[in-house]
Amino acid sequence: MKEIKRLIVVLSIAVFFIAFYFACDHYARRAKDYYTGSTSAGASKIDFINTSIIDAVRNSVRHNDTGETWAKISAVGDFMFYEYQLTRAHDEETDTFDFSPSFEYITKYLKSSNFVIGNLRTTLAGKDNGKTKDFYGYAANKESLNFNSPESVAADIKDAGITAVSTANANAMDSGAEGLFNTIDNLDSAGLAHTGTVKTSEDQNYLIKNVNGIQIGILAYTNQVNEPVDTAQYGYTINTLDDYTEENIKLMCSQVKEIKLNGADAAVIYLNFGEKYNSVPDDNQKNVVDRLFEAGADIIFGSQPHVLKPMEVRNITDNDGNTRTGVVFYSLGNFLTSQQYQPANGYPRDIGLLADITLIKSEDKISITQIDLTPTFVNWTDEAIAVLPVCEVHDNINTYIDILGENGKERINTAFDEAIKTIIGNNGPSYEYSDYKYKIILENQLTN
């Protein structure tokens, strides 16, 4: 009898633990599905590898309270491909190019975002289709600053974590109109979204993307184009301000309004504008930014000067009396380039910024709740010219010391000390430092 009672006790305990195991497994799967977004299209997605506990808790609380959904929208500056990069990426045996080593250390940061846009300062016209063919059939000369890069650039950028590129920039016509059209085709073939140039006058010249349940409108413009454009035949191909003409500024602002009318919850503008190597916003930039915010823009990313400029957080009152928050980065600097720092001129062309903007959607309201800033540095080795995350390298310098090129440690230290000062400025918002990023928390900033 005692043996039977013991057996019953043992079986009861076994049944309890089996039931407990399956219950834990069930709720663990539900939690995993909830936070990775696999239960519904509007669910929040959290990358636990690249998201800190603090941020995960913030996002969880926001989502649990009201059923909100959130998305991280990010941007980097200029992508430029010089001869030095082509030489390192080229495989002589296969006559192919691999630029993936350029992103080895930064890709985890890019992929922690839901949508990342950069400025593609080159054409992808195809081998022997550029203005020159000096480098394996491509154009990458530092003197002419005319670029036509290998088509594989598109796939390598996408694989690194870039979601879309602006093609409205000074280099859009470097390979002529046919090169512009080929660039669009090659981006489409790689599955890399793009905006700023079009093949026909009927094509829509902006994007509206569903990003984690939030409709994001993206419009790209450039203030200048290096190569002459036959405006009579190809004037429609590039979104250009044409040296800040009033007509073109009005057109751009009308398109911001159109984006909102067509369902965008937030309007993101990517501008190729500003004076080269000037780290202070000029009057033309300020005027354009003011006009864009008045038109309904929410986030403005700037690039072109090749150096960092400050950011601003604006409190905007619209004509209907509603208030909202706007964020502008006047220049994100260079992201990937062969341009280096030279003591003779002092231009920090090797330093850029990855800017992350967290948006929360609740009913018909959008709030910009957090801005994360990750300074970047372009490092040279014999194997690759690669983008490094400044703060991570700075805080773990002994881990990276063997890959840092000449003066690399000094430049990392300079970037760590100076980049945030340039971006925030003297009167910028307060921030905290954690997880190798500078974090600006903006709570309860709602926009219609």
C-alpha positions in Angstrom: 0.0 0.0 0.0 2.8 2.4 0.9 4.5 1.7 -2.5 1.2 2.6 -4.3 0.9 5.8 -2.3 4.6 6.7 -3.2 3.9 5.9 -6.8 0.8 8.1 -6.8 2.9 11.0 -5.2 5.7 10.5 -7.7 3.3 10.5 -10.7 1.5 13.5 -9.3 4.7 15.4 -9.0 5.7 14.3 -12.5 2.4 15.4 -14.0 2.7 18.7 -12.2 6.2 19.5 -13.6 5.1 18.3 -17.1 2.1 20.6 -17.0 4.3 23.4 -15.6 6.8 22.9 -18.4 4.2 23.1 -21.1 2.6 26.2 -19.5 6.0 27.9 -19.4 6.7 26.9 -23.0 3.3 28.2 -24.1 3.6 31.6 -22.4 7.3 31.9 -23.5 6.1 31.4 -27.1 3.4 34.0 -26.6 5.9 36.5 -25.2 8.4 35.8 -28.1 5.6 36.2 -30.7 4.5 39.5 -29.0 7.9 41.1 -29.0 9.1 39.8 -32.4 5.9 40.9 -34.1 4.9 37.5 -35.4 1.3 37.7 -34.0 0.1 40.6 -36.1 1.2 43.1 -38.7 1.0 46.0 -36.2 2.8 44.3 -33.4 6.0 45.8 -32.0 9.3 44.2 -33.0 12.2 44.2 -30.5 15.6 43.1 -31.5 16.9 41.7 -28.1 20.5 41.4 -29.4 20.7 45.1 -30.2 18.1 46.6 -27.8 19.0 47.5 -24.3 16.9 46.4 -21.3 16.0 50.0 -20.6 14.7 50.5 -24.2 12.9 47.2 -24.2 11.0 48.1 -21.0 10.1 51.5 -22.3 8.7 50.0 -25.5 6.9 47.3 -23.6 5.2 49.7 -21.3 4.2 52.0 -24.1 2.8 49.1 -26.1 1.0 47.4 -23.2 -0.8 50.6 -22.0 -2.7 51.5 -25.1 -2.0 49.0 -27.9 0.5 51.4 -29.5 2.8 50.4 -32.2 6.3 51.7 -32.7 8.9 52.0 -35.4 12.5 53.1 -35.5 13.3 55.2 -38.5 17.0 55.9 -39.1 19.4 57.6 -41.5 23.1 57.9 -42.3 25.0 60.3 -44.6 26.9 59.9 -47.8 27.9 56.7 -49.5 30.9 57.4 -51.8 33.0 54.8 -53.6 36.5 56.0 -54.6 39.2 54.1 -56.3 40.7 53.0 -53.0 37.5 51.2 -52.1 37.2 49.6 -55.5 40.7 48.3 -55.3 40.1 46.6 -51.9 36.8 45.2 -53.0 37.9 43.8 -56.3 38.6 40.1 -56.9 40.9 39.7 -59.9 40.1 36.1 -60.5 36.4 36.6 -60.9 36.4 40.3 -61.8 33.7 40.9 -59.1 33.4 43.2 -56.1 32.6 42.6 -52.5 32.0 45.7 -50.3 30.5 43.8 -47.4 33.7 44.1 -45.3 33.0 47.9 -45.2 29.9 47.2 -43.0 31.3 44.4 -40.8 31.3 46.5 -37.6 28.2 48.7 -38.2 25.7 46.3 -39.6 24.3 45.3 -36.2 23.4 48.9 -35.5 21.7 49.3 -38.9 19.7 46.1 -38.5 18.4 47.1 -35.1 16.3 49.7 -36.9 13.1 49.1 -38.9 13.9 51.5 -41.8 17.3 53.0 -42.7 17.9 55.5 -45.5 21.3 56.8 -46.8 22.5 59.1 -49.6 23.9 57.1 -52.6 26.5 59.6 -54.0 27.2 57.5 -57.1 25.5 56.0 -60.1 25.1 52.3 -60.9 25.1 52.7 -64.6 26.9 49.4 -65.4 30.4 48.5 -66.3 31.9 50.8 -69.1 28.8 53.0 -69.0 30.2 55.8 -66.9 31.9 59.0 -68.0 35.3 57.3 -67.5 36.3 53.6 -67.2 39.6 54.0 -65.3 39.0 51.6 -62.5 38.0 48.1 -63.7 35.5 49.7 -66.1 34.1 52.1 -63.4 34.5 55.8 -62.5 35.9 56.6 -59.1 38.4 59.3 -59.6 39.2 61.6 -56.6 40.0 64.5 -59.0 36.9 64.6 -61.2 34.5 63.5 -58.4 32.5 61.7 -61.0 31.3 58.3 -59.9 29.9 55.1 -61.5 30.2 52.2 -59.1 29.9 48.4 -59.5 26.3 47.2 -59.5 27.0 44.9 -56.5 27.1 48.0 -54.3 23.2 47.9 -54.1 23.1 44.3 -52.8 25.9 44.9 -50.3 24.3 48.0 -49.0 21.0 46.2 -48.6 22.6 43.2 -46.9 24.3 45.6 -44.5 20.9 46.8 -43.3 20.1 49.8 -45.5 16.4 49.8 -46.5 16.4 52.7 -48.9 18.7 55.3 -50.6 18.2 58.8 -51.8 19.3 59.2 -55.4 18.6 62.9 -55.4 22.0 64.3 -55.0 24.9 66.1 -56.7 26.0 62.9 -58.4 22.7 61.8 -59.9 23.7 62.7 -63.5 27.4 61.6 -63.3 26.7 58.9 -66.0 24.1 60.9 -67.9 20.4 60.3 -68.2 20.9 56.6 -69.3 23.1 56.1 -66.3 20.4 57.5 -64.0 17.9 55.1 -65.5 20.3 52.2 -65.2 20.9 53.1 -61.5 17.2 52.9 -60.8 17.0 49.5 -62.6 20.0 48.1 -60.7 18.5 49.3 -57.4 15.2 47.6 -58.3 17.0 44.4 -59.2 18.7 44.3 -55.8 15.4 45.0 -54.0 16.7 48.2 -52.5 14.1 51.0 -52.2 15.0 54.4 -53.5 13.6 57.9 -54.0 14.7 61.2 -55.5 14.9 60.2 -59.2 12.4 58.7 -61.7 12.5 57.2 -65.1 9.3 58.7 -66.5 7.3 61.8 -65.7 4.4 59.6 -64.6 6.4 57.9 -61.9 5.7 58.8 -58.3 8.7 60.7 -56.9 8.3 59.8 -53.3 7.8 56.6 -51.2 5.1 55.6 -48.7 6.1 52.6 -46.7 4.3 50.6 -44.0 6.9 50.3 -41.3 5.7 48.2 -38.4 2.1 49.5 -38.9 3.1 53.1 -39.3 2.8 54.7 -42.8 6.1 56.6 -43.4 6.3 59.0 -46.4 9.9 59.6 -47.7 10.7 62.5 -50.1 14.3 63.2 -51.3 15.6 66.4 -52.9 18.9 67.9 -53.9 19.9 71.5 -54.1 22.4 70.9 -56.9 23.5 68.5 -59.6 27.1 68.4 -60.7 26.6 67.4 -64.3 24.5 69.5 -66.6 20.9 68.4 -67.0 18.9 68.8 -70.3 15.9 70.3 -68.5 13.8 70.3 -71.6 14.1 66.5 -72.0 15.1 65.2 -68.6 14.0 67.9 -66.1 11.5 65.6 -64.5 14.1 63.0 -63.6 15.6 64.6 -60.5 13.9 66.2 -57.4 16.0 69.3 -57.4 15.7 72.7 -55.6 17.9 74.2 -58.4 19.9 76.4 -56.1 16.9 77.2 -53.8 14.5 78.6 -56.4 11.2 79.7 -54.8 9.3 77.7 -57.5 11.0 74.5 -56.5 10.8 75.0 -52.8 7.0 75.5 -53.2 6.8 72.3 -55.3 8.7 70.3 -52.6 6.4 71.6 -49.9 3.3 70.8 -51.9 4.6 67.2 -52.2 5.0 67.0 -48.4 1.3 67.9 -48.1 0.5 65.4 -50.8 2.3 62.7 -48.9 0.2 63.4 -45.8 -3.0 63.5 -47.8 -2.1 60.1 -49.3 -2.0 58.4 -46.0 1.4 59.0 -44.5 1.4 59.2 -40.7 4.8 60.9 -40.7 6.7 62.7 -43.5 10.5 62.1 -43.7 12.5 64.4 -45.9 16.1 63.6 -47.0 17.9 66.6 -48.4 21.2 66.9 -50.2 22.0 70.5 -49.3 24.3 72.8 -47.4 27.8 74.3 -47.9 30.6 71.8 -48.3 32.8 71.4 -45.2 30.8 74.0 -43.3 29.8 72.7 -39.8 27.2 75.4 -39.2 23.8 75.5 -40.9 23.6 78.3 -43.4 20.6 80.7 -44.0 19.4 78.8 -47.1 19.2 75.5 -45.1 17.4 77.2 -42.2 14.8 78.7 -44.6 14.2 75.4 -46.4 13.8 73.6 -43.0 11.4 76.2 -41.7 9.3 75.9 -44.9 9.3 72.1 -44.7 8.1 72.0 -41.1 5.4 74.5 -42.0 4.3 72.2 -44.8 4.0 69.2 -42.4 7.4 67.5 -42.4 8.2 65.6 -39.2 11.8 64.5 -39.7 14.4 66.1 -41.9 17.7 64.4 -42.6 20.5 66.4 -44.3 23.6 65.4 -46.1 26.1 66.7 -48.7 28.6 68.9 -46.7 30.7 65.8 -45.8 31.0 67.0 -42.2 28.6 66.9 -39.3 26.2 69.8 -38.5 23.9 70.3 -35.5 20.5 68.8 -35.0 17.4 70.6 -33.7 14.2 69.5 -32.0 11.4 71.8 -32.9 8.0 72.4 -31.2 5.7 73.2 -34.1 2.3 74.8 -34.0 0.3 74.0 -37.2 -2.4 76.3 -38.7 -5.2 74.3 -36.9 -3.6 75.0 -33.6 -2.3 71.5 -33.0 1.3 71.2 -31.8 3.8 68.6 -32.8 7.5 67.8 -32.6 9.9 68.1 -35.6 13.5 66.9 -35.8 16.1 68.1 -38.2 19.7 67.0 -38.8 21.4 69.6 -41.0 24.1 67.2 -42.0 24.8 63.6 -41.1 28.3 63.8 -42.6 30.0 61.1 -44.5 29.0 57.5 -43.8 31.3 55.5 -46.1 33.9 57.3 -48.2 37.6 57.5 -48.9 37.7 61.1 -47.8 40.0 61.4 -44.8 40.9 63.9 -42.1 43.8 66.1 -43.1 45.4 68.3 -40.5 46.1 70.9 -43.2 42.4 71.8 -43.5 40.9 70.2 -40.3 37.8 69.0 -42.0 36.5 65.9 -40.1 35.3 64.2 -43.2 35.9 60.7 -41.7 33.2 61.2 -39.0 29.5 60.7 -39.6 26.3 59.8 -37.7 23.7 57.1 -37.6 20.5 58.8 -36.3 17.6 56.7 -35.0 14.2 58.2 -34.4 11.6 56.2 -32.5 8.0 56.9 -33.5 4.9 55.7 -31.5 1.5 55.5 -33.1 -1.6 55.5 -30.9 -4.9 55.8 -32.8 -4.4 58.7 -35.1 -1.6 60.3 -33.2 2.2 60.0 -33.9 4.7 60.8 -31.2 8.5 61.2 -31.6 9.6 59.7 -28.3 13.3 59.0 -28.6 16.4 59.9 -30.6 19.5 57.7 -30.6 22.8 59.1 -31.9 25.6 56.8 -32.9 28.7 58.6 -34.2 30.7 56.7 -36.9 34.2 56.7 -38.2 35.7 55.6 -41.5 38.7 53.4 -40.8 41.4 52.4 -43.4 43.2 49.1 -43.4 44.8 47.2 -46.3 41.9 44.9 -46.5 38.9 47.3 -46.3 37.7 50.8 -45.8 35.1 50.2 -43.1 32.6 52.1 -40.9 33.2 51.8 -37.2 30.8 52.7 -34.3 32.8 55.3 -32.5 31.5 54.8 -28.9 31.8 51.0 -28.9 35.3 51.2 -30.3 36.3 54.0 -27.8 34.9 52.1 -24.8 36.7 48.9 -25.9 39.8 50.3 -27.5 42.0 47.4 -26.7 39.7 45.0 -28.6 39.9 47.2 -31.8 43.4 48.5 -31.6 44.8 46.0 -34.1 42.4 47.0 -36.8 42.7 50.8 -36.4 44.7 52.3 -39.1 47.3 55.0 -38.7 46.1 57.7 -36.3 42.9 55.6 -35.9 43.0 55.7 -32.1 43.5 59.5 -32.1 40.6 60.0 -34.5 38.3 57.7 -32.5 39.0 59.7 -29.4 38.4 63.0 -31.2 35.2 61.7 -32.7 34.0 60.5 -29.2 34.8 63.9 -27.7 33.7 66.2 -30.5 30.9 64.6 -32.5 28.2 64.9 -29.8 29.2 68.5 -29.2 28.7 69.4 -32.9 25.4 67.5 -33.1 23.8 68.8 -30.0 25.4 72.3 -30.0 25.3 74.7 -27.1 21.6 74.8 -26.6 20.5 71.3 -27.7 18.3 68.8 -25.8 19.6 66.8 -22.9 20.7 63.3 -23.3 22.0 60.1 -21.6 24.7 57.8 -22.6 24.2 54.0 -22.6 24.7 51.0 -25.0 27.3 53.0 -27.0 24.7 55.6 -28.0 23.5 59.0 -26.9 19.8 58.9 -26.1 17.4 61.8 -26.2 14.1 61.0 -24.5 11.1 63.0 -25.7 7.9 61.9 -23.9 4.3 62.6 -24.9 5.2 64.7 -28.0 2.1 64.0 -30.2 1.5 65.0 -33.8 -1.6 64.5 -36.0 
